[in-house]
Amino acid sequence: MDDVIIGLEIHVQLNKLRSKMFCGCSTGYHDAPPNTHTCPVCLGLPGSLPVINRRAVEFGIKVALALNCSIAEETMFYRKNYYYPDLPKGFQISQYDYPLATGGYVLIKGDDGQERRIRITRVHMEEDPGRLVHAGTIDRARYTLVDYNRCGMPLLEVVTEPDLRSPKEARQFLDKLRTILEYLDVFDGNLEGSLRVDSNISLAGGDRVEVKNISSHKGVEKALSYEITRQRNLKRRGIEVVQETRHYDELRGVTVSIRTKEEAHDYRYFPEMDLVPLRIADWVPRVRAELPELPDAKRERFREQYGISDDHAKSLTSEIKVADFYEWVAARSDPRLAAVWIADVLKGELNYRNLTIDSFKRESMLEIVRMLSDREITDEVAVTVIRTILDRGGSPRELVESMGLKRADDDYVVQAVREAIADSQEAVRDYLSGNTRAINYIVGQVMKRTKGRADPSVAHRLVREEIERQMC
């Protein structure tokens, strides 16, 4: 999509902190009744004074370093003035001329399969507004309720350059960013409002449109796809695309206009007089020392240390919990075999059931890999065992014993081969006539008779040998 230009503004809630950005209110509001995690500071009541959460700033520095940014020597907070029902102060404490960090980048795989560098314009800190709960869709709601529990939550805004060229690339970027954040242990992506995206999109030569507050990666991809179609249709009809802010309605799969787009001067930024500038240059070495091994570095190490493919290394490092799960199993078994079964089979079964890696015990995976390595079970049996554990529970070895799934001995397989050949004479004739793929049908019959306990490669060899023996 050469004519598509996309930039993202991602709001990351630093919800692994115990207190809010400028007050002592708990960040654990997600399951609490509305308006119960508030105080005079986060509600902006007269006479209340904000105090900066130092650990929140250190979290921000940690993220900026992981995004390859340059950290400012000094940073300061501003008031961003606008009125909205979820902003009780009438302004938001944010950053403007002196952001926390600038000039980073994230590497993603582009639509052409090549690695692309997506530049980061800036990373800055601010407080989260409250939450509006609409009775219906935003443009048709009968009424709207306000919950101020979220007010004052520490937010980190990550702003990209307009380097993305398709909705798919935007989703790739968001997936990579979320992985980095999870490795840093600064946020829980499963909590409501933890990561929200404003997408700026335009077609070459046209004005840009901002789609606000999209809460899922899939939603971003769908909203951008809709906007591309909408703007192209306007362009074809000779109608000018106007600069505006739109909302993505996930139920209807459309964007709707909510207001004309504001410019920076509309917010009347000025320094927050209740907060002093912060000199953070001296904090950086200590925060840098806290950085864990990040996804790209872990992927390279997995390839070199365990001798696995790049695709497997990428799959296994896409989530920190999966990476830790794999390393534990790999340290106690064949690492290549473990990579295949965790990346290709276990992750697929988990995704199908919408489960996480926590749903499967690493000890169970180790036992399965060891039984495969020792040729106690076949691949087909291993898949059956994994599915059974996920659906009903149990331990691998006990299931293999109770379900009679141990690898069949040679005599049993030979007998199954002879019976399958006897019942598949048409396939035998096709095979002898030159249709070599007909043998696969007979092998399938062998696998049925042995309930998957025969090794398919062994069954294939024995079928071929038995047919040739009978022809002699």
C-alpha positions as CSV (number, residue, x, y, z in Angstrom):
1,M,0.0,0.0,0.0
2,D,2.4,2.6,-1.2
3,D,-0.1,5.5,-0.8
4,V,-0.9,4.7,2.8
5,I,0.8,6.6,5.6
6,I,0.2,5.5,9.2
7,G,1.5,6.8,12.5
8,L,0.5,5.6,16.0
9,E,0.2,7.1,19.4
10,I,0.1,4.3,22.0
11,H,-0.9,5.0,25.6
12,V,0.6,2.4,27.9
13,Q,-0.8,2.2,31.4
14,L,2.0,1.4,33.9
15,N,-0.3,-0.7,36.0
16,K,2.5,-2.8,37.7
17,L,3.0,0.1,40.1
18,R,1.3,0.2,43.5
19,S,0.3,3.9,43.4
20,K,-0.9,6.4,40.8
21,M,1.3,9.0,39.0
22,F,0.8,12.0,41.3
23,C,-0.9,10.6,44.4
24,G,-1.0,7.7,46.8
25,C,-4.2,6.0,45.5
26,S,-3.9,2.3,44.7
27,T,-3.6,1.3,41.0
28,G,-5.6,-1.9,41.8
29,Y,-9.0,-0.4,40.8
30,H,-10.0,-2.7,38.0
31,D,-12.4,-4.9,39.9
32,A,-13.5,-2.1,42.4
33,P,-16.8,-0.3,42.3
34,P,-16.8,3.0,40.3
35,N,-15.3,6.1,42.0
36,T,-13.8,4.3,45.0
37,H,-10.1,4.7,44.2
38,T,-10.0,8.5,44.2
39,C,-8.6,11.3,46.4
40,P,-8.5,15.1,46.3
41,V,-5.3,15.0,44.2
42,C,-6.4,12.7,41.3
43,L,-9.8,14.5,41.4
44,G,-8.1,17.9,41.2
45,L,-9.9,19.4,44.2
46,P,-8.9,22.9,45.3
47,G,-5.8,23.0,47.4
48,S,-4.5,19.5,46.5
49,L,-0.9,19.2,45.3
50,P,0.6,16.5,43.0
51,V,3.8,14.6,44.0
52,I,5.7,12.7,41.2
53,N,5.9,9.0,41.5
54,R,9.6,8.4,41.1
55,R,9.2,4.7,40.3
56,A,6.8,5.6,37.5
57,V,9.5,7.8,35.9
58,E,12.0,5.0,36.2
59,F,9.6,2.6,34.5
60,G,9.2,5.2,31.7
61,I,13.0,5.4,31.4
62,K,13.2,1.6,31.2
63,V,10.7,1.4,28.4
64,A,12.4,4.3,26.5
65,L,15.8,2.5,26.8
66,A,14.2,-0.8,25.5
67,L,12.9,1.2,22.5
68,N,16.4,2.5,21.7
69,C,15.6,6.1,22.6
70,S,17.8,8.9,23.8
71,I,16.9,9.8,27.4
72,A,16.6,13.5,28.1
73,E,19.0,15.0,30.8
74,E,16.0,17.0,32.2
75,T,12.3,16.6,31.8
76,M,9.3,18.5,33.0
77,F,5.5,18.4,33.2
78,Y,3.0,20.7,31.6
79,R,-0.7,21.3,31.8
80,K,-2.7,20.2,28.8
81,N,-5.9,22.2,29.0
82,Y,-9.2,20.8,27.6
83,Y,-12.6,20.1,29.0
84,Y,-14.1,16.6,28.9
85,P,-16.3,14.9,31.5
86,D,-13.7,12.3,32.4
87,L,-11.1,15.0,33.2
88,P,-12.3,16.5,36.5
89,K,-9.4,19.1,36.8
90,G,-10.1,20.5,33.3
91,F,-6.5,19.8,32.4
92,Q,-4.2,16.8,32.1
93,I,-0.7,16.8,33.6
94,S,1.4,15.7,30.6
95,Q,4.7,16.6,28.9
96,Y,5.3,18.9,26.0
97,D,8.6,20.6,25.1
98,Y,10.7,18.4,27.3
99,P,9.6,14.7,26.9
100,L,11.2,11.9,28.7
101,A,12.9,10.5,25.6
102,T,13.2,10.9,21.8
103,G,14.5,9.2,18.7
104,G,14.2,5.5,19.2
105,Y,13.1,2.6,16.9
106,V,11.5,-0.8,16.8
107,L,12.3,-3.5,14.3
108,I,9.3,-5.4,12.7
109,K,8.8,-7.6,9.7
110,G,7.3,-5.6,6.9
111,D,4.6,-6.7,4.4
112,D,7.4,-7.7,2.0
113,G,8.9,-10.0,4.6
114,Q,11.9,-7.8,5.1
115,E,12.9,-6.3,8.4
116,R,11.8,-2.7,8.8
117,R,12.8,0.0,11.3
118,I,9.8,2.0,12.7
119,R,11.1,5.2,14.2
120,I,9.9,6.4,17.6
121,T,9.4,10.2,17.7
122,R,9.1,10.6,21.4
123,V,8.2,8.8,24.7
124,H,6.5,11.0,27.3
125,M,4.6,10.6,30.6
126,E,1.2,11.8,31.6
127,E,-1.7,10.9,33.8
128,D,-4.7,8.9,32.6
129,P,-8.2,10.5,32.6
130,G,-11.2,8.7,33.9
131,R,-13.5,6.4,32.0
132,L,-16.8,7.1,30.2
133,V,-19.3,4.3,30.1
134,H,-21.8,4.9,27.3
135,A,-25.3,3.4,27.3
136,G,-25.0,2.3,23.7
137,T,-22.6,3.4,21.0
138,I,-20.7,6.7,21.4
139,D,-22.7,8.5,18.8
140,R,-26.1,7.1,19.9
141,A,-25.8,6.6,23.7
142,R,-28.9,7.4,25.7
143,Y,-26.7,8.6,28.6
144,T,-23.1,8.3,29.7
145,L,-21.7,7.5,33.2
146,V,-18.3,8.6,34.5
147,D,-15.9,6.5,36.6
148,Y,-13.0,8.4,38.0
149,N,-11.1,5.4,39.4
150,R,-8.7,5.5,36.4
151,C,-7.9,9.2,37.0
152,G,-4.2,9.8,37.7
153,M,-3.0,6.3,36.6
154,P,0.6,6.5,35.2
155,L,0.6,6.6,31.4
156,L,3.4,6.4,29.0
157,E,2.7,7.7,25.5
158,V,4.8,6.2,22.7
159,V,4.6,8.2,19.4
160,T,5.9,6.8,16.2
161,E,6.9,8.5,13.0
162,P,4.5,7.9,10.0
163,D,6.6,4.9,8.9
164,L,3.9,2.3,8.8
165,R,2.4,1.4,5.4
166,S,-0.5,-1.0,6.1
167,P,-2.9,-2.1,8.8
168,K,-1.0,-5.4,9.0
169,E,2.3,-3.5,9.8
170,A,0.6,-1.5,12.4
171,R,-0.6,-4.6,14.1
172,Q,2.9,-6.1,13.8
173,F,4.3,-3.0,15.6
174,L,1.8,-3.2,18.4
175,D,2.5,-7.0,18.9
176,K,6.2,-6.3,19.1
177,L,5.7,-3.3,21.5
178,R,3.5,-5.4,23.8
179,T,6.1,-8.2,23.9
180,I,8.8,-5.7,24.9
181,L,6.5,-4.2,27.6
182,E,5.8,-7.7,29.0
183,Y,9.5,-8.5,29.1
184,L,10.1,-5.3,31.1
185,D,7.3,-6.3,33.5
186,V,5.9,-2.7,33.6
187,F,2.3,-3.5,32.7
188,D,-0.4,-6.2,32.6
189,G,-1.9,-6.2,29.1
190,N,-4.9,-8.3,30.2
191,L,-6.3,-5.4,32.3
192,E,-9.0,-3.0,30.9
193,G,-7.4,0.1,29.4
194,S,-3.9,-1.1,29.7
195,L,-3.0,-0.2,26.1
196,R,-5.0,2.1,24.0
197,V,-4.1,3.4,20.5
198,D,-4.7,6.5,18.5
199,S,-4.1,5.9,14.8
200,N,-3.2,8.6,12.4
201,I,-3.8,7.7,8.8
202,S,-3.8,9.4,5.5
203,L,-3.4,8.7,1.8
204,A,-0.5,10.3,-0.1
205,G,-1.4,14.0,-0.7
206,G,-4.4,14.0,1.6
207,D,-5.2,15.3,5.1
208,R,-4.7,12.9,8.0
209,V,-7.5,11.5,10.1
210,E,-7.0,10.4,13.7
211,V,-9.0,7.3,15.0
212,K,-9.1,7.5,18.8
213,N,-8.9,5.1,21.7
214,I,-8.8,1.7,20.0
215,S,-8.4,-0.9,22.7
216,S,-7.2,-4.0,20.8
217,H,-4.6,-4.8,18.1
218,K,-7.2,-6.5,16.0
219,G,-9.4,-3.4,16.4
220,V,-6.5,-1.2,15.1
221,E,-6.1,-3.3,12.0
222,K,-9.8,-3.3,11.3
223,A,-10.2,0.4,11.9
224,L,-7.3,1.3,9.6
225,S,-8.6,-1.0,6.9
226,Y,-12.0,0.7,7.1
227,E,-10.4,4.1,7.0
228,I,-8.3,3.3,3.9
229,T,-11.5,2.1,2.1
230,R,-13.5,5.2,3.2
231,Q,-10.8,7.7,2.2
232,R,-10.2,6.0,-1.1
233,N,-13.9,6.1,-1.9
234,L,-14.0,9.8,-1.0
235,K,-11.0,10.4,-3.2
236,R,-12.6,8.5,-6.2
237,R,-15.7,10.7,-5.9
238,G,-13.6,13.9,-5.8
239,I,-14.5,14.7,-2.1
240,E,-11.8,16.1,0.0
241,V,-10.8,14.2,3.2
242,V,-11.0,16.6,6.1
243,Q,-8.7,16.5,9.1
244,E,-10.8,15.2,12.0
245,T,-11.0,12.9,15.0
246,R,-13.0,9.7,14.5
247,H,-14.1,6.9,16.8
248,Y,-14.0,3.2,15.8
249,D,-17.3,1.4,16.6
250,E,-16.2,-2.2,17.1
251,L,-19.8,-3.5,17.0
252,R,-20.5,-2.0,13.6
253,G,-16.9,-2.1,12.2
254,V,-17.0,1.5,11.1
255,T,-15.4,4.8,12.2
256,V,-17.7,7.8,13.0
257,S,-16.7,11.5,13.2
258,I,-16.7,12.9,16.7
259,R,-14.9,16.3,16.3
260,T,-12.6,18.3,14.1
261,K,-9.0,17.6,14.9
262,E,-7.3,19.9,17.5
263,E,-3.8,21.3,17.0
264,A,-1.2,21.6,19.9
265,H,-2.0,25.2,20.4
266,D,-5.7,24.4,21.1
267,Y,-4.5,22.8,24.3
268,R,-2.8,26.0,25.6
269,Y,0.1,24.0,27.1
270,F,2.0,25.7,29.9
271,P,4.4,24.4,32.6
272,E,2.8,22.7,35.6
273,M,3.7,25.2,38.4
274,D,3.2,22.7,41.2
275,L,5.9,20.3,39.9
276,V,9.6,21.1,39.5
277,P,11.7,20.0,36.5
278,L,13.4,16.6,37.0
279,R,17.1,16.0,36.2
280,I,17.0,12.3,35.3
281,A,20.4,11.9,33.6
282,D,21.8,10.4,36.8
283,W,19.0,7.8,37.0
284,V,19.8,6.2,33.7
285,P,22.8,4.0,34.5
286,R,20.9,2.3,37.4
287,V,17.7,1.8,35.3
288,R,19.8,0.5,32.4
289,A,21.3,-2.1,34.8
290,E,17.8,-3.3,35.6
291,L,16.9,-4.1,31.9
292,P,16.2,-7.8,31.3
293,E,17.2,-9.7,28.2
294,L,14.8,-8.3,25.5
295,P,12.9,-10.3,22.8
296,D,15.3,-9.7,19.9
297,A,18.4,-10.6,22.0
298,K,16.6,-13.7,23.5
299,R,15.6,-14.8,20.0
300,E,19.3,-14.7,18.8
301,R,20.5,-16.5,21.9
302,F,17.9,-19.3,21.5
303,R,19.0,-19.8,17.9
304,E,22.7,-20.0,18.9
305,Q,22.4,-21.8,22.2
306,Y,19.7,-24.4,21.3
307,G,20.3,-24.7,17.6
308,I,16.7,-24.1,16.7
309,S,15.2,-22.4,13.6
310,D,14.6,-18.6,13.5
311,D,10.8,-19.2,13.1
312,H,10.8,-21.4,16.3
313,A,13.0,-18.9,18.1
314,K,10.6,-16.0,17.2
315,S,7.5,-18.0,18.2
316,L,9.0,-19.0,21.5
317,T,10.2,-15.5,22.4
318,S,6.9,-13.7,21.5
319,E,5.8,-14.0,25.1
320,I,8.1,-13.9,28.1
321,K,6.1,-16.7,29.8
322,V,6.4,-19.0,26.8
323,A,10.2,-18.2,26.6
324,D,10.6,-19.1,30.3
325,F,8.5,-22.3,29.8
326,Y,10.6,-23.4,26.9
327,E,14.0,-22.7,28.6
328,W,12.9,-24.8,31.6
329,V,12.0,-27.8,29.3
330,A,15.0,-27.3,27.0
331,A,17.4,-27.4,29.9
332,R,16.2,-30.9,30.8
333,S,15.5,-32.5,27.4
334,D,16.3,-32.3,23.7
335,P,16.0,-28.5,23.0
336,R,15.2,-28.9,19.3
337,L,12.5,-31.5,19.9
338,A,11.1,-29.3,22.7
339,A,11.0,-26.3,20.4
340,V,9.0,-28.1,17.8
341,W,6.4,-29.4,20.2
342,I,6.0,-26.2,22.2
343,A,6.0,-23.7,19.3
344,D,4.2,-25.8,16.7
345,V,1.8,-28.0,18.7
346,L,1.3,-26.8,22.3
347,K,0.9,-23.1,21.3
348,G,-1.6,-24.0,18.5
349,E,-3.7,-26.1,20.9
350,L,-3.6,-23.3,23.5
351,N,-4.6,-20.7,20.9
352,Y,-7.5,-22.9,19.7
353,R,-8.9,-23.0,23.2
354,N,-8.0,-19.3,24.0
355,L,-5.8,-20.4,26.9
356,T,-2.4,-19.2,28.0
357,I,0.8,-21.1,28.6
358,D,-0.1,-21.1,32.4
359,S,-2.8,-23.7,31.5
360,F,-0.2,-26.4,30.9
361,K,2.4,-27.7,33.4
362,R,6.0,-27.5,32.2
363,E,6.6,-30.8,34.0
364,S,3.9,-32.4,31.7
365,M,5.6,-31.0,28.6
366,L,9.0,-32.3,29.8
367,E,7.5,-35.8,30.3
368,I,6.0,-35.7,26.8
369,V,9.2,-34.6,25.1
370,R,11.2,-37.3,27.0
371,M,8.7,-40.0,26.0
372,L,9.0,-38.9,22.3
373,S,12.8,-38.8,22.5
374,D,12.9,-42.3,24.0
375,R,10.4,-43.5,21.3
376,E,7.9,-44.6,23.9
377,I,5.1,-42.8,22.1
378,T,4.4,-41.6,18.5
379,D,3.8,-38.0,17.4
380,E,0.1,-38.8,17.0
381,V,-0.2,-40.1,20.5
382,A,1.7,-37.0,21.9
383,V,-0.9,-34.7,20.2
384,T,-3.7,-36.8,21.8
385,V,-2.1,-36.6,25.2
386,I,-1.7,-32.8,25.0
387,R,-5.3,-32.3,23.9
388,T,-6.5,-34.7,26.7
389,I,-4.6,-32.8,29.4
390,L,-6.0,-29.5,28.2
391,D,-9.5,-30.8,28.0
392,R,-9.7,-33.1,31.0
393,G,-6.4,-32.9,32.9
394,G,-4.1,-35.8,34.0
395,S,-0.4,-36.6,33.7
396,P,1.1,-37.7,30.4
397,R,2.5,-41.1,31.6
398,E,-0.7,-42.1,33.4
399,L,-2.8,-41.2,30.3
400,V,-0.6,-43.2,28.0
401,E,-0.9,-46.2,30.3
402,S,-4.6,-45.9,31.0
403,M,-5.5,-45.3,27.3
404,G,-3.2,-48.0,26.0
405,L,-1.2,-45.5,23.9
406,K,2.3,-46.9,24.3
407,R,4.2,-47.4,21.0
408,A,3.2,-50.6,19.3
409,D,5.8,-53.4,19.1
410,D,7.0,-54.5,15.7
411,D,5.0,-57.7,15.5
412,Y,1.8,-55.9,16.2
413,V,2.5,-53.3,13.5
414,V,3.4,-56.1,11.0
415,Q,0.1,-57.8,11.7
416,A,-1.7,-54.4,11.2
417,V,0.1,-53.9,7.9
418,R,-1.0,-57.3,6.6
419,E,-4.6,-56.7,7.6
420,A,-4.6,-53.2,6.0
421,I,-3.2,-54.5,2.7
422,A,-5.7,-57.3,2.6
423,D,-8.6,-54.8,3.1
424,S,-7.2,-52.2,0.6
425,Q,-6.7,-54.1,-2.6
426,E,-7.9,-51.3,-4.8
427,A,-5.2,-49.0,-3.3
428,V,-2.6,-51.8,-3.7
429,R,-3.5,-52.0,-7.5
430,D,-3.3,-48.2,-7.8
431,Y,0.1,-48.3,-6.2
432,L,1.4,-51.1,-8.4
433,S,0.1,-49.1,-11.4
434,G,2.4,-46.2,-10.6
435,N,0.3,-44.1,-8.3
436,T,2.8,-43.9,-5.4
437,R,0.5,-41.7,-3.3
438,A,-2.0,-44.6,-3.0
439,I,0.3,-46.1,-0.4
440,N,-0.7,-43.3,2.0
441,Y,-4.2,-44.6,2.2
442,I,-2.9,-48.0,3.3
443,V,-0.6,-46.4,5.9
444,G,-3.6,-44.5,7.2
445,Q,-5.4,-47.8,7.7
446,V,-2.5,-49.1,9.6
447,M,-2.5,-46.0,11.9
448,K,-6.3,-46.6,12.5
449,R,-5.7,-50.2,13.5
450,T,-2.9,-49.3,15.9
451,K,-4.8,-46.3,17.2
452,G,-1.8,-44.1,16.3
453,R,0.7,-46.2,18.2
454,A,2.7,-47.1,15.1
455,D,5.4,-44.9,13.8
456,P,4.2,-43.6,10.4
457,S,7.6,-43.8,8.8
458,V,8.0,-47.4,10.0
459,A,4.4,-48.2,8.8
460,H,5.2,-46.7,5.4
461,R,8.3,-48.9,5.0
462,L,6.6,-52.0,6.2
463,V,3.6,-51.5,3.8
464,R,6.0,-51.1,0.9
465,E,8.1,-54.1,1.8
466,E,5.0,-56.3,2.4
467,I,3.5,-55.4,-1.0
468,E,6.8,-56.2,-2.7
469,R,7.1,-59.5,-0.8
470,Q,3.6,-60.5,-1.8
471,M,4.4,-59.8,-5.5
472,C,7.4,-62.1,-5.4
